[in-house]
Amino acid sequence: MIFQTTSEDTLTKARTGILNLNGIELKTPVFMPVGTRGVVKTLSADDLEELEYSLILGNTYHLYLRPGTSVLDRFGGLKKFSTWKKALLTDSGGYQVFSLNSLFKYEQDGVRFQSHIDGSRHYFTPNSVIDIQRSIGSDIMMVLDDCAPFDSGPERLKQSLDRTHRWAEMSVQYWEKNKNSQHLFGIFQGGIDLDFRLESLNTITSLPFDGIAIGGLSVGEPRKDSIRILDG
């Protein structure tokens, strides 16, 4: 994965660039059509290519539950399953575990939850989430993290950071044992508390990830708080 800056704004931190991802060129900033369950609603893979999209977003939680890793493994990944030929990014599914399920339980090494589809019980760990994304065949994988509600107090945010950082370290250790052409991104948290945000950013950037994602932002908080955190 190679990123090259093509232009920079002299008054702000804004920039454009080209990300070469497994031989696919992505011009940044890039808009990703949402294919939560593996496809973009109402559009075929050919439609998306005709519209010149090069990257779509899938969701590990939903793809794990349906069609499931056994189907994805049999097809050789989501791209072959859906006939998508360009780049694919998947998030870890952690946010969906917490937002779609009233019954979930944190544990030291993961989170137990019930499917919102049929109530079946499942367990996500940092390692299993990477394995699922390997079955999906995403070009960019996200680590399992703990996204606390944006209005959480200091105690809950501290729990979120501790859990997110612990899981990030576990993810890196597991990923480095068997690297392939996929790329792993870390996620930093902290809600709308700038001190927690900076603490988490420093911790996540100290780990050997291919890239970093901003977690838990634009999830319902006031826009002024989103901008304040981004500027911070």
Buried (B, 14 or more C-beta within 10 A) or exposed (E): EEEEEEEEEEEEEEEEBBBEBEEBEBEBEEEBBEBBBBBBEEBEBEEBEEEEBBBBBBBBBBBBBEBEBEEBEEBEBBBEBBEBEBBBBBBBBBBBBBEBBEEBEBEEBBBBBBBBEEEEEBEBBBBBBBBBBBBBBBBBBBBBBBBBBBEBEEEBBBBBBEBBBBBBBBBBEBBEEEEEEBBBBBBBBBBBBBEBBBBBBEBBEEBEBBEBBBBBBEBEBEEEBBEBBEEE
